[in-house]
Amino acid sequence: MVAAVAGAEAYVRRNVSPDDAFDAQRARFHAGGAHVAAFGDSRIASGIADSALVANFATPGDNSATVLGKFDAYARRNPQARVILQAAPQQFSAQRVHTDQSRLLAEFVDPDMPALQILRPHLRRYLVGFAKAAARDPGALFRPAQAIASAPAAEPATFAALSPAARRREANERIQHHAPVAGFEAGATAAAWRRTIDGARARGVELCLVTMPVSAAYREAAAQDPAFAQARAFYAERARTAGIPHVDLWAAFADDAFANPDHVHPNAARAVTHAVLAGCFGPDIAARMP
């Protein structure tokens, strides 16, 4: 039975989630010592180039509680850290404000690995895929796990390759899920951001807030809802009050720098990272990019 459970765990890891980077990211987090650490959601994950200089701990779907929880745990262990913290209007959307990621956060910041890995919160998202794969080939549960060999993915086209109408359509669809909720400034999420930003200097952390770039179509769609501008102003004011830099790249890049309305294309990640590092920590740090 033990062998079967171990085989099942390996099957999930190798055949259902072969590209899952959670454990590698988690291991680097607990090793500490990165020159610069970055925290945020998918916009930081795609737009900040992970390297020997910058440890990118952002995960797609992370909400504010998870982003700030990762930062808090990292800052306690690395009090002299340089940190990029994403100042995203999308973090005040309903889907982020009302999502409970406490178990996922606890797993990430806990240095100990649970014994029964199939029950780990971050692997539960793969259970449906696991069940389907096991149904197709039950015998694979009892065979040594084999990594899946895949052909290199074709380079994705940039967002600029779409027609203007298609760009507007995609941007408008995304905006519906990203709009900050009414009265977000008075909510618990905004209060958590205030505590984190205002307390950064007292902890010795060299903190920089970064609003990542979005496409022109996304900016045009967001302009229809004043809550987006209010959220960006909220971060800017908190940074000003705390005396820390806020690098706002919202409108800094053309559409050929994006893979979709609000995520940086792989080919542009290095340029975006350079702009972030220069704005946050100065040209000397940016010049050290590999």
N, C-alpha and C positions, 0 to 999 in steps of 0.2 A: 504494500500500500504506500509506504514511504517513497519507494522508487517511482511509483505511478504519479504521486503528487509532484516529486521533483521533475519528472518528465513533463508533466503538464505545465509547470512553471517555465521550464525551458522552451516549451512549445510556444507559449504566449510570447516570451521574450524574443525568440528568434523568427517565428513565422507569422505572428500577428502584429507585433510592434518592432520590426527590425530597425527602424530609424529613430526609435525613441531615445532622446538625449537626456532624459531626466536624471539618470544616475550619474552620467559623466558631469553634468552641470552641478549636481548635488555634491559630488566628490570634490570638485574644485572649490565650491563654496566653503566646505569645511576645512580645506587645506589653507584657505586664507592667503594673505600676502600679496594679492593682486595690486598692481600699481594703480589701476582704476577699476572700479566695479560699477556695473550698470544694472539698474532695476526698472522694470516696467512690464508692459504687455507685448502683444505681437508687433507693435510699431517699433519698439526698441529691439525686440528679437530679430526683426528683419533689417533694421536700419543701422544698427551699431555692429561693426565688424568685430567678432570675437578674435582675440589674438593674445600673444604673450603680454602685451601692454594692457589690454582691456579684457576683463572677465565679464561676459554678458550673461547675467543671471535672469534675464527676462524670459517669460514663458507666455505663449499665446493664451488669452483668456484670463490671465491674472487680474483680479480686481484690486481695489485699493488696499483692503485689509491684508491681502497676500503680498503685494508690492511693499507696503510699509512694514509688514511683519518680517519679510526677508531682510530689508534694510536694517531694521532694529537689531535683529540677531547678528548680522554681519558687523554692524557698527560696535556692538558690545565686545566682539572678539577682535576687531581691528579698529581701535579708536582713532588712529591717525590716517584712516583711509580717505582716499579721494573717491567720491561717489557721484554718479550720474543718476538722478531720480526723475523719471518721466512725469511731466506735468501735462496730463492728457485730459482734455475736456470730456472724452468718451468715458472716463472713469466715473463720471457722475450720471451715466445712463442708468435706466431702470434695471437692465440685465446685469450690470456690475454691482450696483448698490444693494440689490436684493439677493445676491448669490452668496451662499455659505461655502467658503473654501477652507474652513478652519482645519479640517483633517488633512487636506493636501498640504497646507502650510506646515502643520505639525510634523508631517513626514519629511518635508524638505529640510527643516531646521534641526531635526533630531539627528545627532551624529551616529546613533545606533541603528542598525538595519534589522527590521523585524524578521523572525524566523520563518514564518509562512508568507512568502512574498506574494502569492496569488491574492491575498487579502489587502495588500497595500493600496491605499486610496488612489494613487496615480495609475495603477494597473487596472483598476476596476472599469475604467472607461473602455478597456479592450475586451471585456468579458463577452460581449455579443459577438465580436469578431472571433474570439477564441471558440465559442460554442459552434459557430458556423464552420470554422476550419476543422474542428474535431469531428463534426458530423460528416464532413466530406471524407475524412481519412482518420478513423478512430485508432488505427494501428500506430499512427505517428506519436501518440501519447507514450508509447512504450519503446520507441526507438530513440537513439541519440539525436538530439536536436541538430539540425543542419541550418546554417545561415542561408538565406535566400540570395542568390546571385541575380542582380538586376542590371539591365543595360543603363548606361549613363543617360540621364534625362536631357531632353533637348532644351536648349536655352529658351526660357519663356520670353514672349514678346513684351515690349513695354506697354504701359497704359496708353501712351501716345499713338500706338499703332491702331487703336480703335477709332471709329468715326466719332465726331463730336456728339452725335445723338446717343451713341452707345455709351460714351463716357458719362454723359449727363444721366442716363438711365441707371447705370451702375452706382453712381455717386448718390443719387436720390434714394435708391434702395438701401444703401448702407446708412445714410443719415437717419432713416427711420428708427434704426436700432441703436444709434449712438448718441442721440440728443440728450443732454443733461435734463434731469427731472426738474420740475418746477420747484423753486425754493430750495435748491440743493445747498445753498450757502448756510442754511440753518440746520442741516442734517448732520448725522453722526459721521458720515464720510468726510465732510468738510472739516469737522472738528478734529478728526484724526490727522488730517493734513496739517492743520494749524499747529497741533502739538508737535508733530514731527519736524516741521520746518523751523518753528520758533526755538526748538530745543537742540538743533543741530550744532550750533556753535558751542554751546555749553558742554557738549560731548567731545569736542575737538575734531569732529568730522568735517572735512572740506567738501561741503555739499554744493551741487549745482543742479538746478531744475532745468529740464529740457523739454520744450514742446516740439515734437517731431513734425517734419514737413508732411503736407498732404497735397494732392493734385489741385489744379485750378478748378476742375469740375466739382471736387469735394468742397472746396472753399466757397464756390458759388452756391451750392446746395445748403451748406452750413449757414451762410449769410441770411437765409430765410428764417432762421430760428435764433433770436438774440441770446439764447442761453449759451451757445457756443462761445460768443464773444465775452459773455459774463464769466464763463469758466476760465478762459484764458486770462482775463483781468484779475480773477481771484488768485491765480497762481502768481501773476506778476506782482500783485500787491503784497502777498505773503512773503515773497522773496525780497522785495524792497524793504519791508518792515524788519525782516530778519537780517538784512545786510548780506545776502548771498546772491550769486549771479543767477539770472534766468535767461537762458538762451532760447529765444522763440524763433524757430525755423518754419513756422506754419506756411509761409508763402515764399520760401527761399529757393525752391527747386522747380524746374519745369516738368511737364508731364512725362518726358522721356526718362525721368529718374524714378518712375514708379512702376510696380508690377500690376497694381490695381488702384482704385481711387485713393487709398490712404496707407499703402505699405510700399516701402522703398524696394526698388528692383535690385537684385544681387549686384548688378554692375555698378550701381550708384552707392552702395553701402560704404565703400571706403571714403568717397568724397563727403558723404553725410557725417561719417565718424570724425573725419578731419575737422569739419566745421564745428562739430560739437566740442571736441577736445580743445580747439583753439579758443572758442568762445567761453568755455568753462574754466580752463586751467592755463591758457596762454599758448602762444605759438611754439614755445620750446617743447612742451609736452606733445603737441600735435606733430611736431617734427620727428618724434621718436616712433611714430607708427611704422610697423614692419612693412 
